[in-house]
Amino acid sequence: MTCSIHPSILSADFVNLEAELARISTADAVHVDVMDNHFVPNLTLGLPVVQRLQAVSPVPLDAHLMIADADRWAPLYADLGLASVTFHAEAATAPIKLARELRARGSKAGMALRPATAVEPYLDMLAELDMLLVMTVEPGFGGQSFLDVTLPKIRRARAAVDGSGAKVAIQVDGGISEATIERAAEAGADVFVAGSAVYGADDPGAAVEKLRGLAQAASRR
């Protein structure tokens, strides 16, 4: 299993995001946290800023839409040319239709689940997805501690993906660091969002490489 590291721009210096993107050029993608102060109690950035990030980023953009009315807004992010767009199952009225629309517009389709949202109701739509994001903290704020209670859900998701034959990445987001990434990888995650563990390091590029190595080794156990 190949493991990927997606540093979260939520932990970057918003004064100069172009320079912050350059600091993580060794990453597999950059995780762009879009929050609307409705679905989550925080407000970050929206379409115009993401459009500019897309124009200057040295790595692909992986948008995580923590926003209400995902059916309406998510396709507009796909139209920007983003590599992947992830919507929350809890914010989508027609998740299968939405996932198909994202793919039709050229982005990979991801779906996110809050820590307390069960994965089982969505297993029949795995073939419609490119990525399943299991939140390992409550969405809305960076710097939270990893919730070990989500590990069984990651394992169930991995077993379902492997059993279905679908090519679906399992992403984890929240509290990922050198201290937690191995547990998530052993449970079956293969895409890891890391915020302060990367941007809080003296050398973010080296931090990306270290995290990737830890995850890769743990995934083989």
N, C-alpha and C positions, 0 to 999 in steps of 0.2 A: 504494500500500500504506500503510495506516495503522499507525503504530508506537505501541506502548504501553509504559509504564514501570511496573514492579512493584517498589518498594523492598522489600528483604529485612529483615524484622523481626529477623533474626539479628544485625544490626549496630545495633539500637536499644538504648536503655537499659531493661533489663528491670525496673528499679525502678518505672517508671511508664509502662507500655505504652500506656495510654489517651492520655496526653499525647504520646507518640511517634507515635501514629497521627494525631493532630491536626496534627502538623508536616508530614505528607505528604498533606494533603487534595487537592492538585493531581494526585496520582498516579492512574493508571487502576485500580489494585488494590494490595493489599499482599500480598507473598509471605510465607507463614507456613511456616517450616522446622520440620518435625516429625522429630525424630531419636530413635532408640530404644536406642542403644548396642549394637545387634546387627547391623543391616544396615550401619550406619556407626559408627565409633568415637567417638561423641559422644552426649550426651543433652540434649535441649532442653525441649520442652513437649509436652503431650498433650491429650486430649479436653477436660478441664475448662477449661484455659486458653484453648484455641481457642474454646470455647463462649462464654466471657466476651468475648473479642476480637470475635467475631461480633456480640455485643449492643451494643458501643460504637463499632465502627469506622465512620468517615465514608466509607470506600471499600470496595469488595467484597473479600472474602478469597479468595486463591488459595493453597490448601494444597499443599505439596510434601512428600509422605510418604516420607521416607528411612527406612523401617521394614520389618522382616521381616513375613511373613504378610499381605501387602497384601490378599489376597482376603477375609480376615476383617475387617480394621480399616478399610479405605478407605470402605466403605459407611456406617460410623458417622459419619465426618466429613461425608459428603454429607447425612446426616440432620440435621446442625446448621444446614443452610441455606446452606452456603458456595457462592460463585459457581462455583468450580472446585476439583476435587480431582485431584491428579496422583500416580499410583503409579509405582513403578519396574518396568520390564519384567522386570528380574532378580529381583524379589521376588514376582512374580505367577505363580500356577500356571495360571490360565485368564484371560489378559488380555482377550479379547473379551467373555467373560461378565461380567468385572468392569467393563469400560467401559460395557456396557449397563446394569448395575445402578446405576452412579453416575448415568447419565442418567435412569434410571427414578426415582431418588430426588431429582431436581431440580437436580443439579450438572452442570456441564460436565465431560467426562471428558478427563483428560490422562494421557499416558504419558511417562515419563522414561527416558533411556538414559545410562548412564555413558560417559565419553569413549571407552573401548575397545570398547563394544558397538556392533556394526554395525546400521545402520538397515534394511538390505535385508530381513531376515527378517520385518519388521513392516509392510512397505509394503502388503500385501494387506488390512490391517485399518485403513487410514487412514480409511475411511468411518465406523468405529466411534468415532473420536476427534474431539475438538474442539481439542485442542492436543497437539503433540509437543514435549517438552522435551529438547533436546540439551545435556547438561551440558558446560560448557566448562572445568570443573575436576573433580577427583575429589570426589564428594559427601561431606559430613561436617564441613567447617570453612569459615568465612568468611575473607576476606582473602587468598585464593590468587591466583596470577597466571593470567591468561587463557592457555589452551592453543591456540595457532594451529593445531595438528594437527587440531583439530575442525572447522576451516573447510570442508574438502572434504565432510565429512559433512553440514554445514548446507546446502551447495550441492546435494548429492544429495537431501536431504530436501525442499528447496524445489522442485526439478525434479519430484520424484515427486508432491508435493502439487498443483502446477500442472497436471501431466499427468493427474492423476486427476479433477480437477474438484471434489474434496472441499474443504470449507471448514474447513481445519485451520490453526490458528496454529502458528508455529514459535517456540518460546521458547528463550532461551539464559540460562544461569545459571552465574556464576562469573567473577570478574575483569572484570566489565563496568564501564567507566569512560569518561571523555571520550577517553581514549587508545585504547580498544579497540572502542567501540560502533559506530563507522563500519565497521570490518572485518566485524563480525558482521552488520550491516544489509546491506552490499553482498553478503554471501554468501546472504542470503535470510531472515534472522531478522526477525520483526516484533513480538515481545514480549521485553522485556529486564528481567532481574532485576538490580538494582543494590543493593548493600549499603553498604559504606563510602563509595562515591562519592556517595551521597545523605546518609546519616546522619552521615558525617564532615564534611559541608559546613557552613559557618556558617548557610546558609539552605537547608534541605533542599527546600523548595518550589521555589526557583529552580533548584536542581540538577536536579530532575525535569524542569523545563521545558527546561533546556539540553540534557540528554541526549536528550529527545524530539526536539528540533529537529535535533540532529546525526544521529540515526537516520533521521529523516524525509528529510533532505536526501540522505543516503547511499543510501537505498533507491531514490531516483529516478535514480541514476547508471546 
